[in-house]
Amino acid sequence: MKTMFYEKLPFTIDVERARYDLNHTILPLGEPVMQGAEYNSTEYHGFGGYSVLSRTGDWRDGWEMGHIAHSEARQYVYPDGIPNYRALKYLNFSHGFEHNTPTQAYVGEIQRIVEQLANNGFYPRRARISLMKAGAVTTVHQDGSIDSYMARVHIPIVTNDACIHSCEGIDLHMPADGSVYIMWVNRLHQAVNTSTQDRYHILMDVYDTNGLTENFKYAKDISILQQEADAFRQKLDVITLSPEEIVTYDAIKAQFIKK
């Protein structure tokens, strides 16, 4: 029998404090980064936000991932499924496990819940305040292969009944009542916000190394992910793109820029 795609974790947040952090510290940082905004990306249209944990420690870092990998441009980035490290260097890609440096959005109640998850063996990565614009709808998609471990925490802080996460025939609305959800994102799913209100969730990739969940235990050696992230960075750090390569990649990128 297939297990449920989500669970509630045994933690809670103070939603009012989290909203205060959002309104008084995070939103004043500037306009949110909109993921894939310059590309013809229907899958990520209306999605963006502020990084809480990133590779560089800046709230604008970490949004390069995803929209290219799921688009027609994938043939240049992962030809035959093999990473093109020179293209990845050009696009400023990073390994997901690199995103563990606090940013300017790492504050207050948001910082507290990230630290609580870290202290309980969840190894939070790519934590962010995720904005889903009013009227935004994703395609039906999955964020990794079904045999890979891809679990994500969702913590609603501004939402309404018209914000739905659909997966495996279940339409899940997560109310902003302090609950902390963990879910598989390597299964086909879709998110919709058919309301006139922007939705804000705290999101992060996690790995349940202590087995606090029923169905999300991470059974592998977590240090392997760090080794993979270090090896990925070493490969990118030794690459210097020539002016000719940059011109070539600029031309390729232009094919996918919105007119």
C-alpha atoms as one frame of an Amber mdcrd trajectory, in Angstrom:
protein
   0.000   0.000   0.000   1.334   3.428  -0.922   1.956   5.688   2.061   0.321
   9.089   2.417   2.328  11.793   0.647   2.364  14.073   3.705   2.491  14.133
   7.499   2.361  16.759  10.192   5.566  17.119  12.169   5.514  17.327  15.992
   6.429  21.018  15.911   4.459  24.247  15.706   5.180  27.879  14.934   3.702
  31.116  16.207   1.992  32.269  13.011   1.450  35.838  14.190   5.132  36.241
  14.987   6.087  34.725  11.649   3.772  37.181   9.873   5.363  40.012  11.817
   8.800  38.880  10.639   7.494  38.691   7.084   5.958  42.154   7.084   8.550
  44.062   9.108  11.860  42.434   8.134  11.555  40.269   5.036   9.259  42.151
   2.651  11.224  45.401   3.243  14.333  43.644   1.858  13.030  44.388  -1.641
  10.943  42.930  -4.414  10.890  39.116  -4.234  12.950  37.076  -6.657  10.539
  35.567  -9.159  11.707  32.134 -10.209  12.237  31.851 -13.933  10.843  35.354
 -14.485  13.023  36.017 -17.535  12.296  32.658 -19.163   9.228  31.300 -20.904
   8.528  29.185 -17.848   4.847  28.348 -17.391   5.633  25.859 -14.631   7.107
  28.483 -12.328   5.080  31.515 -13.391   3.972  33.392 -10.291   6.435  31.725
  -7.920   9.317  33.302  -6.036  10.234  34.714  -2.672  13.132  35.275  -0.292
  15.852  32.770   0.598  16.256  32.111   4.327  19.152  29.687   3.829  21.235
  30.023   0.664  24.687  29.124  -0.568  26.092  32.649  -0.414  24.114  33.996
   2.533  22.152  36.465   0.420  18.349  36.348   0.282  18.393  36.667  -3.516
  20.620  33.615  -3.987  19.391  30.142  -4.863  16.586  30.829  -7.291  18.542
  29.721 -10.368  17.679  26.095  -9.707  14.661  24.389 -11.160  13.075  26.418
 -13.898  15.777  25.581 -16.456  16.030  21.941 -15.453  12.305  21.458 -16.125
  12.195  23.366 -19.419  13.212  22.848 -23.021  16.620  24.274 -22.071  17.373
  21.063 -20.160  18.967  19.618 -23.310  21.811  22.115 -22.906  22.165  21.764
 -19.136  21.807  17.982 -18.783  22.395  16.474 -22.243  21.530  12.771 -22.092
  21.085  13.228 -18.341  24.749  14.152 -17.828  25.558  17.504 -16.182  27.123
  20.086 -18.484  29.232  21.783 -15.827  30.210  24.651 -18.106  26.535  25.477
 -18.677  25.874  25.081 -14.956  28.704  27.516 -14.243  27.191  30.031 -16.662
  23.760  29.692 -15.033  25.161  29.943 -11.491  23.638  26.617 -10.484  24.380
  25.011  -7.139  23.873  21.726  -5.321  20.833  21.772  -3.050  22.852  20.715
  -0.003  25.029  23.847  -0.329  22.146  26.051   0.759  22.679  26.187   4.511
  24.009  29.725   5.110  21.631  32.126   6.916  20.500  35.163   4.942  18.988
  38.514   5.916  15.631  36.701   6.092  16.868  34.360   8.823  15.093  36.167
  11.653  12.717  35.776  14.568  10.169  32.968  14.496  11.371  31.860  11.069
  14.905  31.403  12.385  13.566  29.556  15.435  11.670  26.917  13.438  14.598
  26.326  11.070  16.912  25.853  14.051  14.414  23.527  15.744  14.318  21.325
  12.667  18.121  21.373  12.443  18.458  20.439  16.113  16.140  17.469  15.530
  18.204  16.004  12.697  16.290  17.294   9.665  19.251  19.085   8.032  17.173
  21.943   6.546  18.423  23.216   3.175  17.162  25.831   0.706  14.850  27.310
   3.326  12.845  30.175   1.893   9.794  32.321   2.209   7.899  31.047  -0.806
   5.518  33.410  -2.567   2.721  31.984  -4.706   1.048  34.880  -6.469  -2.707
  35.222  -6.623  -3.997  33.155  -9.529  -0.792  31.120  -9.886  -1.046  27.482
 -10.974   1.766  24.994 -11.506   1.774  22.255 -14.066   1.413  18.705 -12.772
   5.038  17.853 -12.069   7.471  16.101  -9.762  10.715  17.558  -8.427  12.758
  14.389  -8.674  12.585  10.729  -9.560  10.256   8.547  -7.518  13.192   6.495
  -6.225  15.023   9.560  -4.874  14.556  11.059  -1.410  12.945  14.467  -1.880
  11.016  15.653   1.157   9.974  19.249   1.732   8.582  21.101   4.712   5.644
  23.458   4.180   4.647  25.926   6.897   1.755  28.197   5.894   1.919  31.754
   7.219  -0.430  33.598   4.825  -2.973  31.481   2.970  -6.679  30.870   2.325
  -9.019  28.042   1.364  -8.356  28.515  -2.365  -4.698  27.499  -1.971  -4.511
  23.774  -2.682  -1.735  21.194  -3.033  -2.999  18.235  -5.067  -1.255  14.863
  -5.078  -2.410  11.305  -5.671  -6.089  12.267  -5.824  -5.984  14.303  -2.611
  -6.603  18.062  -2.555  -4.780  19.315   0.524  -5.314  22.788   1.949  -2.789
  23.621   4.641  -4.242  26.271   6.978  -2.031  28.803   8.700  -2.709  27.398
  12.158   0.895  26.797  13.237   1.146  23.300  11.776   4.370  22.100  10.152
   3.944  19.707   7.216   6.429  17.377   5.529   5.630  15.962   2.094   7.106
  14.073  -0.816   7.775  16.262  -3.836   9.099  13.384  -5.961   5.512  12.365
  -6.690   3.300  14.034  -9.295   1.667  17.063  -7.721   0.208  20.447  -8.487
  -0.224  23.651  -6.493  -2.907  26.229  -7.206  -3.887  29.584  -5.761  -7.199
  30.549  -7.329  -7.738  33.391  -4.867  -6.987  37.116  -5.179  -4.521  36.918
  -2.267  -0.819  36.085  -2.458   0.166  32.978  -0.502   3.291  32.787   1.685
   4.722  29.518   3.018   8.014  28.735   4.716   9.558  25.991   2.572  12.712
  23.935   2.969  14.200  20.641   1.852  14.708  18.277   4.788  16.095  14.833
   5.645  14.642  13.008   8.652  17.834  11.367   9.905  16.434  10.713  13.401
  13.291   8.913  12.244  10.815  11.269  13.912   8.310  10.709  11.100   6.365
   7.608  10.166   7.157   7.582   6.447  10.017  10.038   5.824  13.002   8.429
   7.529  16.271   9.189   5.707  18.109   5.870   5.887  21.313   6.774   4.025
  24.495   8.382   5.271  23.784  12.124   5.241  27.501  12.896   4.926  27.395
  11.560   1.361  25.212  14.499   0.346  27.791  16.889   1.757  30.524  15.100
  -0.159  28.482  15.363  -3.364  27.893  19.078  -2.762  31.606  19.654  -2.138
  32.542  17.752  -5.311  29.984  19.734  -7.336  31.418  23.043  -6.082  34.986
  21.945  -6.792  34.073  21.152 -10.381  32.446  24.537 -10.881  35.168  26.499
  -9.095  37.885  25.357 -11.488  35.892  26.413 -14.561  36.591  29.750 -16.199
  34.332  30.458 -19.144  35.933  32.050 -22.168  34.373  35.170 -23.732  33.417
  33.022 -26.710  31.585  30.529 -24.478  29.697  33.322 -22.765  28.586  34.668
 -26.135  27.431  31.172 -27.102  25.505  30.641 -23.883  24.030  34.136 -24.094
  22.664  33.221 -27.535  21.219  29.942 -26.255  19.663  31.662 -23.249  18.102
  34.301 -25.508  16.010  31.571 -27.137  14.131  31.150 -23.889  13.791  34.782
 -22.817  10.318  36.276 -22.897   9.822  38.683 -25.774
